[in-house]
């Protein structure tokens, strides 16, 4: 058992108070060559058991279910997908342990609500996002500011069909951390480096980067046509 009795009691209380609609949590995992996969499977199973039947838990093998893995854009394990009536593009790559466990829980709760925790002004601006924007948030399990940055990114993904957001454990994915020169966390990278910043920024600042990337993509698109 990974979750202690006190944590279980807290989760039961959170889910009973805040849970709205059913959530499916998919774990893409493999038995060989993945140190944390089994722990992730066990962790998500234990969390799902506390959801009073509202959390559906599924384990998938990318090797055996290639079409499904391709549909969800899975290219490394373990990857956790949190979805509601649809796939919001929310991913967690790695083991959500330590402080990142709260990111997982907040993500599940927010998806259950089917609406983002963002201001009306932000939601209005996001309606204008009509090109695909991918947000990658690099985190570590001991970073106090990382959960807020991660959950903020997921809220943007819930708000817009054109925004996807993945949270990446930098220590579990050193190749990606090196590629994007992750020195401090949280580090947020948009569209493979089109824009990037470090730190848990307030909603308006985070939105500013998204809008800037969108405008840049639109300019590039008009120049190419």
C-alpha positions in Angstrom: 0.0 0.0 0.0 1.5 3.3 -1.1 -1.0 5.7 0.4 -1.1 6.0 4.1 -4.4 6.0 6.0 -4.3 9.7 6.6 -3.8 10.5 2.9 -6.6 8.1 2.0 -8.9 9.9 4.4 -8.0 13.3 3.0 -8.5 12.0 -0.6 -11.9 10.6 0.3 -12.9 13.9 1.7 -11.6 15.9 -1.3 -13.3 13.6 -3.8 -16.7 13.5 -1.9 -16.8 17.3 -1.7 -15.4 18.3 -5.1 -15.9 15.5 -7.5 -18.6 16.2 -10.2 -18.4 13.9 -13.2 -16.6 10.6 -13.9 -12.9 10.7 -14.9 -10.9 8.1 -16.7 -7.2 7.8 -15.8 -5.1 5.8 -18.3 -1.6 4.7 -17.5 0.6 3.8 -20.4 3.2 1.5 -18.9 5.6 -1.4 -19.6 7.0 -4.2 -17.5 10.6 -4.1 -18.8 12.9 -1.1 -18.9 10.8 1.2 -16.8 11.8 1.6 -13.2 8.7 3.6 -12.1 5.9 2.1 -14.2 4.8 -0.5 -11.6 4.7 2.1 -8.9 2.7 4.5 -11.1 0.2 1.7 -11.8 -0.2 0.9 -8.1 -0.5 4.6 -7.2 -3.3 5.3 -9.7 -5.1 2.1 -8.8 -5.1 3.2 -5.1 -6.3 6.7 -5.9 -9.0 5.3 -8.2 -10.3 3.0 -5.4 -11.0 6.1 -3.3 -13.1 7.8 -6.0 -16.4 6.1 -5.0 -16.7 4.6 -8.5 -16.2 7.9 -10.3 -12.6 7.2 -11.3 -12.1 4.6 -14.0 -8.6 3.3 -14.1 -7.0 1.6 -17.1 -3.5 0.3 -17.9 -2.3 0.2 -21.5 0.9 -1.2 -23.1 2.2 1.0 -25.9 3.9 -2.0 -27.4 0.7 -4.1 -27.5 -1.8 -1.3 -28.1 0.1 0.7 -30.7 -3.0 2.3 -32.3 -4.2 3.5 -28.9 -0.7 4.8 -28.0 -0.5 6.6 -31.3 -4.0 8.2 -30.8 -2.9 9.5 -27.4 0.5 10.6 -28.7 2.4 8.4 -26.2 6.1 8.2 -26.9 7.5 7.4 -23.4 6.5 5.5 -20.2 5.0 5.9 -17.7 2.5 8.4 -19.1 -0.7 9.2 -17.3 -3.7 10.5 -19.2 -6.5 12.2 -17.3 -9.7 12.6 -19.4 -13.4 13.3 -18.9 -16.0 13.2 -21.7 -13.1 13.8 -24.0 -9.3 13.9 -24.1 -8.2 17.4 -23.0 -4.6 16.7 -23.9 -3.6 16.4 -20.2 -0.6 14.2 -19.6 1.8 13.5 -16.8 5.1 11.8 -17.8 6.8 10.2 -14.8 5.8 9.2 -11.3 3.7 11.9 -9.5 5.3 11.4 -6.1 6.3 13.9 -3.4 4.8 17.3 -4.0 3.7 16.3 -7.5 1.1 14.0 -6.0 -1.0 17.1 -5.4 -0.7 18.0 -9.1 -2.2 14.6 -9.9 -5.1 15.0 -7.5 -5.9 18.5 -8.6 -5.8 17.5 -12.2 -8.3 14.7 -11.6 -10.6 16.9 -9.6 -10.5 19.7 -12.2 -11.2 17.3 -15.0 -14.2 16.0 -13.0 -15.6 19.5 -12.9 -15.4 19.8 -16.7 -14.4 23.4 -16.5 -11.1 25.3 -16.0 -10.2 27.3 -12.9 -9.5 30.4 -14.9 -11.0 33.9 -15.0 -13.8 34.9 -17.4 -11.4 37.4 -19.1 -8.8 34.6 -19.7 -11.5 32.3 -21.1 -12.7 35.0 -23.5 -9.2 35.5 -24.8 -8.6 31.7 -25.2 -11.6 31.5 -27.6 -9.3 33.2 -30.1 -6.7 30.4 -30.0 -7.2 28.5 -33.2 -3.8 27.0 -33.8 -2.4 24.0 -31.8 -0.3 25.1 -28.8 1.5 22.5 -26.7 2.6 23.4 -23.2 5.4 21.3 -21.5 5.9 21.9 -17.8 9.2 20.5 -16.4 8.9 19.7 -12.7 10.6 17.8 -9.9 8.9 16.1 -7.0 10.6 18.4 -4.4 9.7 21.7 -6.1 7.2 23.7 -4.1 6.2 26.0 -7.0 5.8 23.2 -9.6 2.3 22.0 -8.8 0.7 25.5 -9.3 2.5 25.8 -12.7 1.5 22.3 -13.7 -2.2 22.7 -12.8 -2.3 26.1 -14.4 -1.1 24.5 -17.7 -3.8 21.8 -17.4 -6.5 24.4 -16.8 -5.5 26.1 -20.1 -5.8 22.7 -21.8 -9.3 22.1 -20.3 -10.3 25.6 -21.5 -9.2 25.2 -25.2 -9.4 22.3 -27.6 -6.3 23.8 -29.3 -4.1 23.6 -26.2 -2.5 20.5 -24.8 -0.4 20.4 -21.7 2.0 17.8 -20.4 3.9 17.7 -17.1 7.3 16.1 -17.3 9.4 14.9 -14.4 12.8 16.4 -15.3 14.8 13.8 -13.2 13.0 10.9 -14.8 13.4 12.3 -18.3 17.0 13.7 -18.4 17.1 13.6 -22.2 14.2 16.1 -22.4 15.6 18.2 -19.6 18.9 18.4 -21.4 17.3 19.2 -24.7 15.4 22.1 -23.3 18.2 23.2 -21.0 16.2 22.8 -17.8 18.3 24.2 -15.0 15.5 25.5 -12.7 12.0 24.3 -12.3 9.2 24.8 -13.0 10.3 25.4 -16.6 7.6 25.9 -19.1 8.2 25.4 -22.8 5.6 26.2 -25.5 5.6 24.6 -28.9 9.0 23.0 -28.7 10.8 26.1 -27.6 8.9 28.9 -29.5 8.6 30.5 -26.1 9.8 29.4 -22.6 10.0 30.8 -19.1 10.9 29.7 -15.6 8.8 29.9 -12.5 5.2 29.7 -11.5 3.8 32.8 -13.2 0.4 34.3 -12.5 -2.5 33.5 -14.8 -2.1 36.7 -16.8 1.6 36.3 -17.4 1.1 32.6 -18.5 -1.7 33.7 -20.8 0.6 36.3 -22.3 3.1 33.7 -23.4 0.3 31.6 -25.0 -1.1 34.6 -26.9 2.4 35.6 -28.0 3.0 32.0 -29.4 -0.4 32.0 -31.1 0.4 35.4 -32.8 3.8 34.2 -33.9 2.3 31.0 -35.4 -0.4 33.1 -37.2 2.3 35.4 -38.6 4.4 32.4 -39.8 1.3 30.8 -41.3 0.4 34.0 -43.2 3.9 34.4 -44.5 4.0 30.8 -45.7 0.7 31.0 -47.6 
